[in-house]
Amino acid sequence: MFAGFWTDWLWYRSLHYSSVFSTTLKTKIGLFFVFGVLMATAVGINIWLAHRLRPPLSAMSMEQQSLDRYRMGIAPFKKWVLLAVTALVGLIAGASAAGQWRIWLLWVNGVPFGQKDPQFHKDVAFYAFDLPWYRFLLSFGFAATVLSLIAAALVHYLYGGLRVTSPGARATAAATGHLSVLLGVFVALKAVAYWLDRYGLAVKSSDFKATGNWTGLRYVDANAYLPAKTILFCIAAICAVLFFATLWRRTWQLPVIGFGLMVLSAILIGGLYPAIVQKFQVQPNEQAKEAPYIQKNIEATRKAYGIDDSKVADYSGKNDSDGGGEKLRKDANTTASYRLIDPSVISPTFQQLQQERKYYQFPSTLDVDRYKGADGKDQDTVVGVRELNLNGIPKRNWINDHFTYTHGYGMVAAKGTTTDPNADPAGSPDFTESGLPTKGSSGGGVGTYKQQVYYGEKTDQYSIVGGPQKELDYEKNGERTTSYKGKSGVSLSNPVNRAAYAVAFGEPQILYSGAIGDGSRILYNRTPKERVEKVAPWLTIDGDAYPAVVHGRIKWIVDAYTTTNGYPYASRTTLGDSTADSLSDGDRSVVAQQNKVNYIRNSVKATVDAYDGTVKLYEWDSKDPVLKTWEKAFPGTVEPKEKISGELMEHLRYPQDLFKVQRELLTRYHVTDPTQFYSGSDAWQVPEDPTHKDGNAVPPYYLSMRMPDQKGQTFSLTTTFTPNGRPNLGAFMSIDADANSKDYGTIRLLKVTSNVPGPQQVQSELNGDPEVAEFVRNLRGTDSDIEYGNLLTVPLDNGFLYIEPVYARGGSANYPLLKKVGVSYGKETVFKDTLGEALDAVFGESSEQRPPGDGGQEEPPSNSNPTVKEALKDASDAYQDAQDALQKQPQDWEAYGRAQEDLKDALDRAAKAENKAAGDKGQQQNQPRSQSAGGGSDKKGG
């Protein structure tokens, strides 16, 4: 126990969050002692009182004679027995109360919501902060009363105050008075429970066939249960008075009659009467009876989940403009930057091309972010951190696992909209950042940064760094070692600390190993979600922490939520169920899997430094009363929103888990008319992901796109809906995910008014295309297989454009490579080598402008011109010379510079010759080729 306490204190102190540890600890200790003492005192006093009220010894019956030996055995140890019993119940009660520290802090620091419930007109804070604490106090009172009653009855029986088989009175007057008072307290507490139950109806969960999960009052609650609870409160209060009156009457006749009346009333008034009201008043005309309460539920649910300001618009779904294919083709270029690199598919390709060493790994699902492109504009970028994989190290032992292999190395980034036109094999991602010292680190706007990754999503073991044992850094042309220079972790220079960690981790070698010395520090609790959850245990953590390069460091960005399940009338949802989709896995699961909530806000943005583990919490939703309450409880832990730097703000985005919860609610709560809501005629569902056959919902996709009411593209989070039980498209949802946007968090819903194919239908249409069938046959012939990427849906000129990248996997390259692009618009579905070709084919037009994110390989310049052929050969030679210069030790930067000049000269000659031969058309085709080739050289050269 001491080792666990001491190491926890050291860990919080190393992060400068010792106030969280001390506040939590003081609260738990305070609750433990206060309620432990209260319980022990209540039980102890009643045991003492029952003993003091024992009757004088008289001629003993057989019953008393059999009990006499117990009395004799206890007599010498009565005080110790009393202390032992009271200590035991006190410890149990104290431990139970200590677990309620969150409820206590919410109650004592509660901030008003400024919103009142429609039934009792109390502030929402009463239900969120006050009512849970009152219910705990009531439960504690019941427990103390029942235990005291049992203990007192046993003592009275042991000393003759109560008799079971003896003739005459079964209880002495003193025992009768004592026990009746305790029963009166119990009944009085029951009266309080009936009164609190009235308010509990506003947050009560029940099943309702119109909505399934229901929270709040319905007609039968307001018109039967509510008056019944009031009546039962009055009966219980009277019954309690009758029990107290036995102190003077010395008989249980009236209290027993009163208690029986209360039980009968509870059955008739609290059970039978509501059932009659439901059967004969509600069921014959349920829609009309429930309409006012459905309206309250709709309004409260939409407000509690932040979906009340959704912008809803009707959308045809079918193009009826007069612009023809040429206009559609041009609009397609500007409507979205089509992300063809699917972060859920491409991870094995990152692993193959960028892993570098077997002891590195990438997450199974990569992340989408934004970085500056060569033109200075934001471009969607797929990123992943090269983290440590202990299973890949050559030899597993304690030193290697915890001292030598301690960290990952670098972040890898690739353009989300294109593949690399110069890559071999074709279809590989266009990497703009490799995260390695000998490769480019500025092609995607990432810049120079600290590349060692000591804290990451896959880093779940402890490491000991900074001491005499050197750590293995990235290897290049021989082994390279380093020693940790950061300030994170806990010092092991102190023998007390070493002993504590040896016990806490069950590893005796920590105590005596020679690999630990001056400067040694132990790093643990190293995943971003784990660190944020420990420094802010009152937050619920988003399932997807994602990396970004900010101020020269890799920062893990973690979205965190404040929640409650005490928002009156708002329907509850289970976070684990609402956030599940086809991308959910062990890395992307919400921490509070089975948390049932009916209010949620993304109130905190957190960062974790990948090098030194520093945790920063930033206030995001400054109006959230739950966050304000926790800030009062833990002052100074959350920094104001103004402290978020501009560079960090560029990478903040709308969180996926909150989006999933909101879209799940919007399947029903997009309807605001109670009659229509009751009928369920316009209910939606989140469709199954057609690219995965696991039956899970389609995941939301990050995408830079323009909605019909927007002037330009915005980084957005999107999803589709289908009508309940039908495959066609019912609606499209987009939310502004760019933290710098003034419309951040704005939900836009397009309700489809025509019969438009849904995702599953589009996928089926694509699967049935003859070109797809031929492509699959050809792949199977090379021992390869097809793998579908994300099916993107984009509104375009009153219609919907579907775009799906198609990957090939197997053969000589057993990892996904982008080979084809499927596009569908209206009744046209095509399957081509590049996005540009597919858009040309589906619209029947050729565009002079390349579409954003043409993911196929660009056509090579014509090689029929001998000048072009010679220039390209010179370019190839110059590129190889540059690579050779980089491979030398030390690297020959002078030779590298000459090779770059030769490369540029050769490319310029090729472009001029091609332009002269092909005219303007050739110029349009070859200029991007020249730029991409040149950019590729810079990138590969570093």
BELVEN-V659684 format. One record per helix or strand of 2 or more residues. SS is the DSSP state (H for helix, E for strand). FROM is the first residue (numbers start at 0). TO is the last residue. If there is no record, write none. Layout:
<<SS/FROM/TO> <SS/FROM/TO>>
This chain:
<<H/1/13> <H/17/51> <H/61/74> <H/77/97> <H/100/108> <H/123/157> <H/172/202> <E/204/207> <E/211/214> <H/218/248> <H/252/303> <E/310/314> <H/323/334> <E/335/336> <H/346/353> <E/359/360> <E/366/371> <E/377/384> <E/386/387> <H/389/391> <H/397/403> <E/407/408> <E/410/418> <E/428/432> <E/451/452> <E/462/464> <E/470/471> <E/480/481> <E/489/490> <H/494/503> <H/508/511> <E/520/522> <H/527/534> <E/539/540> <E/545/549> <E/552/563> <E/572/573> <H/574/577> <H/585/587> <E/595/596> <E/598/608> <E/614/618> <H/624/632> <H/640/642> <H/645/648> <H/655/668> <H/673/678> <E/683/684> <E/700/704> <E/713/722> <E/728/735> <E/746/751> <H/758/766> <H/769/780> <E/783/795> <E/798/809> <E/812/824> <E/827/831> <H/834/842> <H/865/886> <H/892/940>>
